[in-house]
Every structure is written in structure tokens, then in C-alpha cells.
């Protein structure tokens, strides 16, 4: 197994044990690939959920640009729901897991066709 496969296994474990979600591994793999090289960078591989600027970036770059959602208060509501699901006290929120949960929350799995 390669490094990406190891990370996907780690993300699936996070989804199961920290979020109580059984991962759709096909979708999780596609979301992980969509994150690009960020998953290999310690800083970029996680979402700083306590920083408003980071959450705004997630909203703009992922929800609006990638998933094609329209800007509105429901986007931040979705982000906050994912933060609650992952656990506010959970320090390391992996970007791929965060994006996977957002994709599921907004029902946009078709983006990863």
C-alpha cells in the first residue's frame, strides 16, 4: 500500500471512531484525491476549525468552487454541523474527512461521479 492508501485507511478510521460514520470508501478515496498534495503537508492536511478565516476558505474554495453550492447562511451551518460531528475538542480534523462529511451533508456526492 502507498502513502495515500495509508491515509485513506486513517481517514476511514477517523470517520468510524470519531464521527460514528461508516465511510463510503469509493467516495472517501475520490475526495482524498481531490485534496491533492495538501494531504501530505502537516499543516494543510488539517482544517483549523477554530479559525474563522480557515472556515471561510473552506466555504469559498470547497463548498462554492468545488461543490458548486450558492453562498448563504446554510453553508456555515453545514460547516458547523461537520465540526460538531467531528467533535469540537478533536484537535486534528483531517481535511479529507472534513470535506467528505461536507459532501455527504450537502448531498453532493455526484460531484465526484
Phi and psi restraints in degrees (range 20) as a CNS / XPLOR table:
assign (resid 1 and name C) (resid 2 and name N)
       (resid 2 and name CA) (resid 2 and name C) 1.0 -87.4 20.0 2
assign (resid 2 and name N) (resid 2 and name CA)
       (resid 2 and name C) (resid 3 and name N) 1.0 176.7 20.0 2
assign (resid 2 and name C) (resid 3 and name N)
       (resid 3 and name CA) (resid 3 and name C) 1.0 -60.1 20.0 2
assign (resid 3 and name N) (resid 3 and name CA)
       (resid 3 and name C) (resid 4 and name N) 1.0 -41.6 20.0 2
assign (resid 3 and name C) (resid 4 and name N)
       (resid 4 and name CA) (resid 4 and name C) 1.0 -62.5 20.0 2
assign (resid 4 and name N) (resid 4 and name CA)
       (resid 4 and name C) (resid 5 and name N) 1.0 -41.2 20.0 2
assign (resid 4 and name C) (resid 5 and name N)
       (resid 5 and name CA) (resid 5 and name C) 1.0 -62.1 20.0 2
assign (resid 5 and name N) (resid 5 and name CA)
       (resid 5 and name C) (resid 6 and name N) 1.0 -39.3 20.0 2
assign (resid 5 and name C) (resid 6 and name N)
       (resid 6 and name CA) (resid 6 and name C) 1.0 -62.2 20.0 2
assign (resid 6 and name N) (resid 6 and name CA)
       (resid 6 and name C) (resid 7 and name N) 1.0 -43.2 20.0 2
assign (resid 6 and name C) (resid 7 and name N)
       (resid 7 and name CA) (resid 7 and name C) 1.0 -64.9 20.0 2
assign (resid 7 and name N) (resid 7 and name CA)
       (resid 7 and name C) (resid 8 and name N) 1.0 -42.2 20.0 2
assign (resid 7 and name C) (resid 8 and name N)
       (resid 8 and name CA) (resid 8 and name C) 1.0 -61.3 20.0 2
assign (resid 8 and name N) (resid 8 and name CA)
       (resid 8 and name C) (resid 9 and name N) 1.0 -40.6 20.0 2
assign (resid 8 and name C) (resid 9 and name N)
       (resid 9 and name CA) (resid 9 and name C) 1.0 -62.3 20.0 2
assign (resid 9 and name N) (resid 9 and name CA)
       (resid 9 and name C) (resid 10 and name N) 1.0 -40.1 20.0 2
assign (resid 9 and name C) (resid 10 and name N)
       (resid 10 and name CA) (resid 10 and name C) 1.0 -65.3 20.0 2
assign (resid 10 and name N) (resid 10 and name CA)
       (resid 10 and name C) (resid 11 and name N) 1.0 -42.2 20.0 2
assign (resid 10 and name C) (resid 11 and name N)
       (resid 11 and name CA) (resid 11 and name C) 1.0 -63.8 20.0 2
assign (resid 11 and name N) (resid 11 and name CA)
       (resid 11 and name C) (resid 12 and name N) 1.0 -41.9 20.0 2
assign (resid 11 and name C) (resid 12 and name N)
       (resid 12 and name CA) (resid 12 and name C) 1.0 -62.6 20.0 2
assign (resid 12 and name N) (resid 12 and name CA)
       (resid 12 and name C) (resid 13 and name N) 1.0 -38.9 20.0 2
assign (resid 12 and name C) (resid 13 and name N)
       (resid 13 and name CA) (resid 13 and name C) 1.0 -63.7 20.0 2
assign (resid 13 and name N) (resid 13 and name CA)
       (resid 13 and name C) (resid 14 and name N) 1.0 -42.8 20.0 2
assign (resid 13 and name C) (resid 14 and name N)
       (resid 14 and name CA) (resid 14 and name C) 1.0 -60.4 20.0 2
assign (resid 14 and name N) (resid 14 and name CA)
       (resid 14 and name C) (resid 15 and name N) 1.0 -45.1 20.0 2
assign (resid 14 and name C) (resid 15 and name N)
       (resid 15 and name CA) (resid 15 and name C) 1.0 -59.8 20.0 2
assign (resid 15 and name N) (resid 15 and name CA)
       (resid 15 and name C) (resid 16 and name N) 1.0 -43.7 20.0 2
assign (resid 15 and name C) (resid 16 and name N)
       (resid 16 and name CA) (resid 16 and name C) 1.0 -71.5 20.0 2
assign (resid 16 and name N) (resid 16 and name CA)
       (resid 16 and name C) (resid 17 and name N) 1.0 -49.9 20.0 2
assign (resid 16 and name C) (resid 17 and name N)
       (resid 17 and name CA) (resid 17 and name C) 1.0 -87.2 20.0 2
assign (resid 17 and name N) (resid 17 and name CA)
       (resid 17 and name C) (resid 18 and name N) 1.0 -28.2 20.0 2
assign (resid 17 and name C) (resid 18 and name N)
       (resid 18 and name CA) (resid 18 and name C) 1.0 -102.8 20.0 2
assign (resid 18 and name N) (resid 18 and name CA)
       (resid 18 and name C) (resid 19 and name N) 1.0 -26.8 20.0 2
assign (resid 18 and name C) (resid 19 and name N)
       (resid 19 and name CA) (resid 19 and name C) 1.0 -112.2 20.0 2
assign (resid 19 and name N) (resid 19 and name CA)
       (resid 19 and name C) (resid 20 and name N) 1.0 -11.5 20.0 2
assign (resid 19 and name C) (resid 20 and name N)
       (resid 20 and name CA) (resid 20 and name C) 1.0 67.8 20.0 2
assign (resid 20 and name N) (resid 20 and name CA)
       (resid 20 and name C) (resid 21 and name N) 1.0 31.9 20.0 2
assign (resid 20 and name C) (resid 21 and name N)
       (resid 21 and name CA) (resid 21 and name C) 1.0 -120.9 20.0 2
assign (resid 21 and name N) (resid 21 and name CA)
       (resid 21 and name C) (resid 22 and name N) 1.0 130.3 20.0 2
assign (resid 21 and name C) (resid 22 and name N)
       (resid 22 and name CA) (resid 22 and name C) 1.0 -83.0 20.0 2
assign (resid 22 and name N) (resid 22 and name CA)
       (resid 22 and name C) (resid 23 and name N) 1.0 118.8 20.0 2
assign (resid 22 and name C) (resid 23 and name N)
       (resid 23 and name CA) (resid 23 and name C) 1.0 -73.8 20.0 2
assign (resid 23 and name N) (resid 23 and name CA)
       (resid 23 and name C) (resid 24 and name N) 1.0 141.0 20.0 2
assign (resid 23 and name C) (resid 24 and name N)
       (resid 24 and name CA) (resid 24 and name C) 1.0 -84.0 20.0 2
assign (resid 24 and name N) (resid 24 and name CA)
       (resid 24 and name C) (resid 25 and name N) 1.0 101.0 20.0 2
assign (resid 24 and name C) (resid 25 and name N)
       (resid 25 and name CA) (resid 25 and name C) 1.0 -62.6 20.0 2
assign (resid 25 and name N) (resid 25 and name CA)
       (resid 25 and name C) (resid 26 and name N) 1.0 -31.8 20.0 2
assign (resid 25 and name C) (resid 26 and name N)
       (resid 26 and name CA) (resid 26 and name C) 1.0 -64.1 20.0 2
assign (resid 26 and name N) (resid 26 and name CA)
       (resid 26 and name C) (resid 27 and name N) 1.0 -47.3 20.0 2
assign (resid 26 and name C) (resid 27 and name N)
       (resid 27 and name CA) (resid 27 and name C) 1.0 -66.6 20.0 2
assign (resid 27 and name N) (resid 27 and name CA)
       (resid 27 and name C) (resid 28 and name N) 1.0 -43.2 20.0 2
assign (resid 27 and name C) (resid 28 and name N)
       (resid 28 and name CA) (resid 28 and name C) 1.0 -58.8 20.0 2
assign (resid 28 and name N) (resid 28 and name CA)
       (resid 28 and name C) (resid 29 and name N) 1.0 -41.9 20.0 2
assign (resid 28 and name C) (resid 29 and name N)
       (resid 29 and name CA) (resid 29 and name C) 1.0 -62.0 20.0 2
assign (resid 29 and name N) (resid 29 and name CA)
       (resid 29 and name C) (resid 30 and name N) 1.0 -44.8 20.0 2
assign (resid 29 and name C) (resid 30 and name N)
       (resid 30 and name CA) (resid 30 and name C) 1.0 -65.8 20.0 2
assign (resid 30 and name N) (resid 30 and name CA)
       (resid 30 and name C) (resid 31 and name N) 1.0 -40.6 20.0 2
assign (resid 30 and name C) (resid 31 and name N)
       (resid 31 and name CA) (resid 31 and name C) 1.0 -64.2 20.0 2
assign (resid 31 and name N) (resid 31 and name CA)
       (resid 31 and name C) (resid 32 and name N) 1.0 -42.8 20.0 2
assign (resid 31 and name C) (resid 32 and name N)
       (resid 32 and name CA) (resid 32 and name C) 1.0 -61.2 20.0 2
assign (resid 32 and name N) (resid 32 and name CA)
       (resid 32 and name C) (resid 33 and name N) 1.0 -46.5 20.0 2
assign (resid 32 and name C) (resid 33 and name N)
       (resid 33 and name CA) (resid 33 and name C) 1.0 -61.0 20.0 2
assign (resid 33 and name N) (resid 33 and name CA)
       (resid 33 and name C) (resid 34 and name N) 1.0 -38.1 20.0 2
assign (resid 33 and name C) (resid 34 and name N)
       (resid 34 and name CA) (resid 34 and name C) 1.0 -63.8 20.0 2
assign (resid 34 and name N) (resid 34 and name CA)
       (resid 34 and name C) (resid 35 and name N) 1.0 -23.5 20.0 2
assign (resid 34 and name C) (resid 35 and name N)
       (resid 35 and name CA) (resid 35 and name C) 1.0 -73.6 20.0 2
assign (resid 35 and name N) (resid 35 and name CA)
       (resid 35 and name C) (resid 36 and name N) 1.0 -17.9 20.0 2
assign (resid 35 and name C) (resid 36 and name N)
       (resid 36 and name CA) (resid 36 and name C) 1.0 67.1 20.0 2
assign (resid 36 and name N) (resid 36 and name CA)
       (resid 36 and name C) (resid 37 and name N) 1.0 -151.6 20.0 2
assign (resid 36 and name C) (resid 37 and name N)
       (resid 37 and name CA) (resid 37 and name C) 1.0 -68.4 20.0 2
assign (resid 37 and name N) (resid 37 and name CA)
       (resid 37 and name C) (resid 38 and name N) 1.0 -9.0 20.0 2
assign (resid 37 and name C) (resid 38 and name N)
       (resid 38 and name CA) (resid 38 and name C) 1.0 -57.8 20.0 2
assign (resid 38 and name N) (resid 38 and name CA)
       (resid 38 and name C) (resid 39 and name N) 1.0 -29.4 20.0 2
assign (resid 38 and name C) (resid 39 and name N)
       (resid 39 and name CA) (resid 39 and name C) 1.0 -67.2 20.0 2
assign (resid 39 and name N) (resid 39 and name CA)
       (resid 39 and name C) (resid 40 and name N) 1.0 -17.7 20.0 2
assign (resid 39 and name C) (resid 40 and name N)
       (resid 40 and name CA) (resid 40 and name C) 1.0 -95.0 20.0 2
assign (resid 40 and name N) (resid 40 and name CA)
       (resid 40 and name C) (resid 41 and name N) 1.0 -4.4 20.0 2
assign (resid 40 and name C) (resid 41 and name N)
       (resid 41 and name CA) (resid 41 and name C) 1.0 -102.0 20.0 2
assign (resid 41 and name N) (resid 41 and name CA)
       (resid 41 and name C) (resid 42 and name N) 1.0 124.1 20.0 2
assign (resid 41 and name C) (resid 42 and name N)
       (resid 42 and name CA) (resid 42 and name C) 1.0 -53.0 20.0 2
assign (resid 42 and name N) (resid 42 and name CA)
       (resid 42 and name C) (resid 43 and name N) 1.0 -43.1 20.0 2
assign (resid 42 and name C) (resid 43 and name N)
       (resid 43 and name CA) (resid 43 and name C) 1.0 -75.4 20.0 2
assign (resid 43 and name N) (resid 43 and name CA)
       (resid 43 and name C) (resid 44 and name N) 1.0 -48.0 20.0 2
assign (resid 43 and name C) (resid 44 and name N)
       (resid 44 and name CA) (resid 44 and name C) 1.0 -73.8 20.0 2
assign (resid 44 and name N) (resid 44 and name CA)
       (resid 44 and name C) (resid 45 and name N) 1.0 -19.2 20.0 2
assign (resid 44 and name C) (resid 45 and name N)
       (resid 45 and name CA) (resid 45 and name C) 1.0 -75.4 20.0 2
assign (resid 45 and name N) (resid 45 and name CA)
       (resid 45 and name C) (resid 46 and name N) 1.0 -11.2 20.0 2
assign (resid 45 and name C) (resid 46 and name N)
       (resid 46 and name CA) (resid 46 and name C) 1.0 -120.6 20.0 2
assign (resid 46 and name N) (resid 46 and name CA)
       (resid 46 and name C) (resid 47 and name N) 1.0 159.5 20.0 2
assign (resid 46 and name C) (resid 47 and name N)
       (resid 47 and name CA) (resid 47 and name C) 1.0 -104.4 20.0 2
assign (resid 47 and name N) (resid 47 and name CA)
       (resid 47 and name C) (resid 48 and name N) 1.0 125.5 20.0 2
assign (resid 47 and name C) (resid 48 and name N)
       (resid 48 and name CA) (resid 48 and name C) 1.0 -83.2 20.0 2
assign (resid 48 and name N) (resid 48 and name CA)
       (resid 48 and name C) (resid 49 and name N) 1.0 85.8 20.0 2
assign (resid 48 and name C) (resid 49 and name N)
       (resid 49 and name CA) (resid 49 and name C) 1.0 -67.1 20.0 2
assign (resid 49 and name N) (resid 49 and name CA)
       (resid 49 and name C) (resid 50 and name N) 1.0 -13.8 20.0 2
assign (resid 49 and name C) (resid 50 and name N)
       (resid 50 and name CA) (resid 50 and name C) 1.0 -91.5 20.0 2
assign (resid 50 and name N) (resid 50 and name CA)
       (resid 50 and name C) (resid 51 and name N) 1.0 -3.8 20.0 2
assign (resid 50 and name C) (resid 51 and name N)
       (resid 51 and name CA) (resid 51 and name C) 1.0 -103.1 20.0 2
assign (resid 51 and name N) (resid 51 and name CA)
       (resid 51 and name C) (resid 52 and name N) 1.0 117.7 20.0 2
assign (resid 51 and name C) (resid 52 and name N)
       (resid 52 and name CA) (resid 52 and name C) 1.0 -57.9 20.0 2
assign (resid 52 and name N) (resid 52 and name CA)
       (resid 52 and name C) (resid 53 and name N) 1.0 -37.3 20.0 2
assign (resid 52 and name C) (resid 53 and name N)
       (resid 53 and name CA) (resid 53 and name C) 1.0 -65.2 20.0 2
assign (resid 53 and name N) (resid 53 and name CA)
       (resid 53 and name C) (resid 54 and name N) 1.0 -36.8 20.0 2
assign (resid 53 and name C) (resid 54 and name N)
       (resid 54 and name CA) (resid 54 and name C) 1.0 -66.5 20.0 2
assign (resid 54 and name N) (resid 54 and name CA)
       (resid 54 and name C) (resid 55 and name N) 1.0 -41.9 20.0 2
assign (resid 54 and name C) (resid 55 and name N)
       (resid 55 and name CA) (resid 55 and name C) 1.0 -67.6 20.0 2
assign (resid 55 and name N) (resid 55 and name CA)
       (resid 55 and name C) (resid 56 and name N) 1.0 -34.6 20.0 2
assign (resid 55 and name C) (resid 56 and name N)
       (resid 56 and name CA) (resid 56 and name C) 1.0 -65.7 20.0 2
assign (resid 56 and name N) (resid 56 and name CA)
       (resid 56 and name C) (resid 57 and name N) 1.0 -38.9 20.0 2
assign (resid 56 and name C) (resid 57 and name N)
       (resid 57 and name CA) (resid 57 and name C) 1.0 -64.4 20.0 2
assign (resid 57 and name N) (resid 57 and name CA)
       (resid 57 and name C) (resid 58 and name N) 1.0 -43.5 20.0 2
assign (resid 57 and name C) (resid 58 and name N)
       (resid 58 and name CA) (resid 58 and name C) 1.0 -59.3 20.0 2
assign (resid 58 and name N) (resid 58 and name CA)
       (resid 58 and name C) (resid 59 and name N) 1.0 -45.4 20.0 2
assign (resid 58 and name C) (resid 59 and name N)
       (resid 59 and name CA) (resid 59 and name C) 1.0 -60.6 20.0 2
assign (resid 59 and name N) (resid 59 and name CA)
       (resid 59 and name C) (resid 60 and name N) 1.0 -49.8 20.0 2
assign (resid 59 and name C) (resid 60 and name N)
       (resid 60 and name CA) (resid 60 and name C) 1.0 -70.2 20.0 2
assign (resid 60 and name N) (resid 60 and name CA)
       (resid 60 and name C) (resid 61 and name N) 1.0 -52.6 20.0 2
assign (resid 60 and name C) (resid 61 and name N)
       (resid 61 and name CA) (resid 61 and name C) 1.0 -78.0 20.0 2
assign (resid 61 and name N) (resid 61 and name CA)
       (resid 61 and name C) (resid 62 and name N) 1.0 -34.6 20.0 2
assign (resid 61 and name C) (resid 62 and name N)
       (resid 62 and name CA) (resid 62 and name C) 1.0 -98.2 20.0 2
assign (resid 62 and name N) (resid 62 and name CA)
       (resid 62 and name C) (resid 63 and name N) 1.0 -57.2 20.0 2
assign (resid 62 and name C) (resid 63 and name N)
       (resid 63 and name CA) (resid 63 and name C) 1.0 -67.4 20.0 2
assign (resid 63 and name N) (resid 63 and name CA)
       (resid 63 and name C) (resid 64 and name N) 1.0 -43.7 20.0 2
assign (resid 63 and name C) (resid 64 and name N)
       (resid 64 and name CA) (resid 64 and name C) 1.0 -84.9 20.0 2
assign (resid 64 and name N) (resid 64 and name CA)
       (resid 64 and name C) (resid 65 and name N) 1.0 -53.1 20.0 2
assign (resid 64 and name C) (resid 65 and name N)
       (resid 65 and name CA) (resid 65 and name C) 1.0 -74.2 20.0 2
assign (resid 65 and name N) (resid 65 and name CA)
       (resid 65 and name C) (resid 66 and name N) 1.0 -43.3 20.0 2
assign (resid 65 and name C) (resid 66 and name N)
       (resid 66 and name CA) (resid 66 and name C) 1.0 -85.5 20.0 2
assign (resid 66 and name N) (resid 66 and name CA)
       (resid 66 and name C) (resid 67 and name N) 1.0 -50.7 20.0 2
assign (resid 66 and name C) (resid 67 and name N)
       (resid 67 and name CA) (resid 67 and name C) 1.0 -84.1 20.0 2
assign (resid 67 and name N) (resid 67 and name CA)
       (resid 67 and name C) (resid 68 and name N) 1.0 -14.1 20.0 2
assign (resid 67 and name C) (resid 68 and name N)
       (resid 68 and name CA) (resid 68 and name C) 1.0 76.0 20.0 2
assign (resid 68 and name N) (resid 68 and name CA)
       (resid 68 and name C) (resid 69 and name N) 1.0 25.4 20.0 2
assign (resid 68 and name C) (resid 69 and name N)
       (resid 69 and name CA) (resid 69 and name C) 1.0 -82.5 20.0 2
assign (resid 69 and name N) (resid 69 and name CA)
       (resid 69 and name C) (resid 70 and name N) 1.0 153.5 20.0 2
assign (resid 69 and name C) (resid 70 and name N)
       (resid 70 and name CA) (resid 70 and name C) 1.0 -85.5 20.0 2
assign (resid 70 and name N) (resid 70 and name CA)
       (resid 70 and name C) (resid 71 and name N) 1.0 142.7 20.0 2
assign (resid 70 and name C) (resid 71 and name N)
       (resid 71 and name CA) (resid 71 and name C) 1.0 -64.7 20.0 2
assign (resid 71 and name N) (resid 71 and name CA)
       (resid 71 and name C) (resid 72 and name N) 1.0 138.7 20.0 2
assign (resid 71 and name C) (resid 72 and name N)
       (resid 72 and name CA) (resid 72 and name C) 1.0 178.3 20.0 2
assign (resid 72 and name N) (resid 72 and name CA)
       (resid 72 and name C) (resid 73 and name N) 1.0 170.7 20.0 2
assign (resid 72 and name C) (resid 73 and name N)
       (resid 73 and name CA) (resid 73 and name C) 1.0 -62.3 20.0 2
assign (resid 73 and name N) (resid 73 and name CA)
       (resid 73 and name C) (resid 74 and name N) 1.0 -23.6 20.0 2
assign (resid 73 and name C) (resid 74 and name N)
       (resid 74 and name CA) (resid 74 and name C) 1.0 -65.9 20.0 2
assign (resid 74 and name N) (resid 74 and name CA)
       (resid 74 and name C) (resid 75 and name N) 1.0 -22.4 20.0 2
assign (resid 74 and name C) (resid 75 and name N)
       (resid 75 and name CA) (resid 75 and name C) 1.0 -67.8 20.0 2
assign (resid 75 and name N) (resid 75 and name CA)
       (resid 75 and name C) (resid 76 and name N) 1.0 -47.3 20.0 2
assign (resid 75 and name C) (resid 76 and name N)
       (resid 76 and name CA) (resid 76 and name C) 1.0 -67.4 20.0 2
assign (resid 76 and name N) (resid 76 and name CA)
       (resid 76 and name C) (resid 77 and name N) 1.0 -33.6 20.0 2
assign (resid 76 and name C) (resid 77 and name N)
       (resid 77 and name CA) (resid 77 and name C) 1.0 -60.6 20.0 2
assign (resid 77 and name N) (resid 77 and name CA)
       (resid 77 and name C) (resid 78 and name N) 1.0 -42.5 20.0 2
assign (resid 77 and name C) (resid 78 and name N)
       (resid 78 and name CA) (resid 78 and name C) 1.0 -64.2 20.0 2
assign (resid 78 and name N) (resid 78 and name CA)
       (resid 78 and name C) (resid 79 and name N) 1.0 -43.3 20.0 2
assign (resid 78 and name C) (resid 79 and name N)
       (resid 79 and name CA) (resid 79 and name C) 1.0 -60.1 20.0 2
assign (resid 79 and name N) (resid 79 and name CA)
       (resid 79 and name C) (resid 80 and name N) 1.0 -44.4 20.0 2
assign (resid 79 and name C) (resid 80 and name N)
       (resid 80 and name CA) (resid 80 and name C) 1.0 -66.2 20.0 2
assign (resid 80 and name N) (resid 80 and name CA)
       (resid 80 and name C) (resid 81 and name N) 1.0 -34.7 20.0 2
assign (resid 80 and name C) (resid 81 and name N)
       (resid 81 and name CA) (resid 81 and name C) 1.0 -63.1 20.0 2
assign (resid 81 and name N) (resid 81 and name CA)
       (resid 81 and name C) (resid 82 and name N) 1.0 -43.4 20.0 2
assign (resid 81 and name C) (resid 82 and name N)
       (resid 82 and name CA) (resid 82 and name C) 1.0 -65.0 20.0 2
assign (resid 82 and name N) (resid 82 and name CA)
       (resid 82 and name C) (resid 83 and name N) 1.0 -39.5 20.0 2
assign (resid 82 and name C) (resid 83 and name N)
       (resid 83 and name CA) (resid 83 and name C) 1.0 -60.6 20.0 2
assign (resid 83 and name N) (resid 83 and name CA)
       (resid 83 and name C) (resid 84 and name N) 1.0 -42.9 20.0 2
assign (resid 83 and name C) (resid 84 and name N)
       (resid 84 and name CA) (resid 84 and name C) 1.0 -63.4 20.0 2
assign (resid 84 and name N) (resid 84 and name CA)
       (resid 84 and name C) (resid 85 and name N) 1.0 -43.2 20.0 2
assign (resid 84 and name C) (resid 85 and name N)
       (resid 85 and name CA) (resid 85 and name C) 1.0 -62.4 20.0 2
assign (resid 85 and name N) (resid 85 and name CA)
       (resid 85 and name C) (resid 86 and name N) 1.0 -44.1 20.0 2
assign (resid 85 and name C) (resid 86 and name N)
       (resid 86 and name CA) (resid 86 and name C) 1.0 -71.4 20.0 2
assign (resid 86 and name N) (resid 86 and name CA)
       (resid 86 and name C) (resid 87 and name N) 1.0 -28.9 20.0 2
assign (resid 86 and name C) (resid 87 and name N)
       (resid 87 and name CA) (resid 87 and name C) 1.0 104.7 20.0 2
assign (resid 87 and name N) (resid 87 and name CA)
       (resid 87 and name C) (resid 88 and name N) 1.0 116.3 20.0 2
assign (resid 87 and name C) (resid 88 and name N)
       (resid 88 and name CA) (resid 88 and name C) 1.0 -58.4 20.0 2
assign (resid 88 and name N) (resid 88 and name CA)
       (resid 88 and name C) (resid 89 and name N) 1.0 -34.0 20.0 2
assign (resid 88 and name C) (resid 89 and name N)
       (resid 89 and name CA) (resid 89 and name C) 1.0 -80.8 20.0 2
assign (resid 89 and name N) (resid 89 and name CA)
       (resid 89 and name C) (resid 90 and name N) 1.0 -9.9 20.0 2
assign (resid 89 and name C) (resid 90 and name N)
       (resid 90 and name CA) (resid 90 and name C) 1.0 -72.0 20.0 2
assign (resid 90 and name N) (resid 90 and name CA)
       (resid 90 and name C) (resid 91 and name N) 1.0 112.1 20.0 2
assign (resid 90 and name C) (resid 91 and name N)
       (resid 91 and name CA) (resid 91 and name C) 1.0 -69.3 20.0 2
assign (resid 91 and name N) (resid 91 and name CA)
       (resid 91 and name C) (resid 92 and name N) 1.0 -45.2 20.0 2
assign (resid 91 and name C) (resid 92 and name N)
       (resid 92 and name CA) (resid 92 and name C) 1.0 -97.7 20.0 2
assign (resid 92 and name N) (resid 92 and name CA)
       (resid 92 and name C) (resid 93 and name N) 1.0 102.3 20.0 2
assign (resid 92 and name C) (resid 93 and name N)
       (resid 93 and name CA) (resid 93 and name C) 1.0 -102.6 20.0 2
assign (resid 93 and name N) (resid 93 and name CA)
       (resid 93 and name C) (resid 94 and name N) 1.0 104.6 20.0 2
assign (resid 93 and name C) (resid 94 and name N)
       (resid 94 and name CA) (resid 94 and name C) 1.0 -64.6 20.0 2
assign (resid 94 and name N) (resid 94 and name CA)
       (resid 94 and name C) (resid 95 and name N) 1.0 134.9 20.0 2
assign (resid 94 and name C) (resid 95 and name N)
       (resid 95 and name CA) (resid 95 and name C) 1.0 -57.3 20.0 2
assign (resid 95 and name N) (resid 95 and name CA)
       (resid 95 and name C) (resid 96 and name N) 1.0 -44.1 20.0 2
assign (resid 95 and name C) (resid 96 and name N)
       (resid 96 and name CA) (resid 96 and name C) 1.0 -63.6 20.0 2
assign (resid 96 and name N) (resid 96 and name CA)
       (resid 96 and name C) (resid 97 and name N) 1.0 -39.6 20.0 2
assign (resid 96 and name C) (resid 97 and name N)
       (resid 97 and name CA) (resid 97 and name C) 1.0 -67.2 20.0 2
assign (resid 97 and name N) (resid 97 and name CA)
       (resid 97 and name C) (resid 98 and name N) 1.0 -43.7 20.0 2
assign (resid 97 and name C) (resid 98 and name N)
       (resid 98 and name CA) (resid 98 and name C) 1.0 -60.0 20.0 2
assign (resid 98 and name N) (resid 98 and name CA)
       (resid 98 and name C) (resid 99 and name N) 1.0 -46.7 20.0 2
assign (resid 98 and name C) (resid 99 and name N)
       (resid 99 and name CA) (resid 99 and name C) 1.0 -67.7 20.0 2
assign (resid 99 and name N) (resid 99 and name CA)
       (resid 99 and name C) (resid 100 and name N) 1.0 -36.6 20.0 2
assign (resid 99 and name C) (resid 100 and name N)
       (resid 100 and name CA) (resid 100 and name C) 1.0 -60.5 20.0 2
assign (resid 100 and name N) (resid 100 and name CA)
       (resid 100 and name C) (resid 101 and name N) 1.0 -48.5 20.0 2
assign (resid 100 and name C) (resid 101 and name N)
       (resid 101 and name CA) (resid 101 and name C) 1.0 -62.4 20.0 2
assign (resid 101 and name N) (resid 101 and name CA)
       (resid 101 and name C) (resid 102 and name N) 1.0 -39.3 20.0 2
assign (resid 101 and name C) (resid 102 and name N)
       (resid 102 and name CA) (resid 102 and name C) 1.0 -65.8 20.0 2
assign (resid 102 and name N) (resid 102 and name CA)
       (resid 102 and name C) (resid 103 and name N) 1.0 -41.3 20.0 2
assign (resid 102 and name C) (resid 103 and name N)
       (resid 103 and name CA) (resid 103 and name C) 1.0 -60.1 20.0 2
assign (resid 103 and name N) (resid 103 and name CA)
       (resid 103 and name C) (resid 104 and name N) 1.0 -45.4 20.0 2
assign (resid 103 and name C) (resid 104 and name N)
       (resid 104 and name CA) (resid 104 and name C) 1.0 -66.2 20.0 2
assign (resid 104 and name N) (resid 104 and name CA)
       (resid 104 and name C) (resid 105 and name N) 1.0 -43.7 20.0 2
assign (resid 104 and name C) (resid 105 and name N)
       (resid 105 and name CA) (resid 105 and name C) 1.0 -57.6 20.0 2
assign (resid 105 and name N) (resid 105 and name CA)
       (resid 105 and name C) (resid 106 and name N) 1.0 -43.9 20.0 2
assign (resid 105 and name C) (resid 106 and name N)
       (resid 106 and name CA) (resid 106 and name C) 1.0 -91.5 20.0 2
assign (resid 106 and name N) (resid 106 and name CA)
       (resid 106 and name C) (resid 107 and name N) 1.0 3.2 20.0 2
assign (resid 106 and name C) (resid 107 and name N)
       (resid 107 and name CA) (resid 107 and name C) 1.0 61.7 20.0 2
assign (resid 107 and name N) (resid 107 and name CA)
       (resid 107 and name C) (resid 108 and name N) 1.0 37.9 20.0 2
assign (resid 107 and name C) (resid 108 and name N)
       (resid 108 and name CA) (resid 108 and name C) 1.0 -108.1 20.0 2
assign (resid 108 and name N) (resid 108 and name CA)
       (resid 108 and name C) (resid 109 and name N) 1.0 30.7 20.0 2
assign (resid 108 and name C) (resid 109 and name N)
       (resid 109 and name CA) (resid 109 and name C) 1.0 -57.3 20.0 2
assign (resid 109 and name N) (resid 109 and name CA)
       (resid 109 and name C) (resid 110 and name N) 1.0 -29.0 20.0 2
assign (resid 109 and name C) (resid 110 and name N)
       (resid 110 and name CA) (resid 110 and name C) 1.0 -62.3 20.0 2
assign (resid 110 and name N) (resid 110 and name CA)
       (resid 110 and name C) (resid 111 and name N) 1.0 -22.6 20.0 2
assign (resid 110 and name C) (resid 111 and name N)
       (resid 111 and name CA) (resid 111 and name C) 1.0 -59.8 20.0 2
assign (resid 111 and name N) (resid 111 and name CA)
       (resid 111 and name C) (resid 112 and name N) 1.0 -32.0 20.0 2
assign (resid 111 and name C) (resid 112 and name N)
       (resid 112 and name CA) (resid 112 and name C) 1.0 -95.7 20.0 2
assign (resid 112 and name N) (resid 112 and name CA)
       (resid 112 and name C) (resid 113 and name N) 1.0 6.5 20.0 2
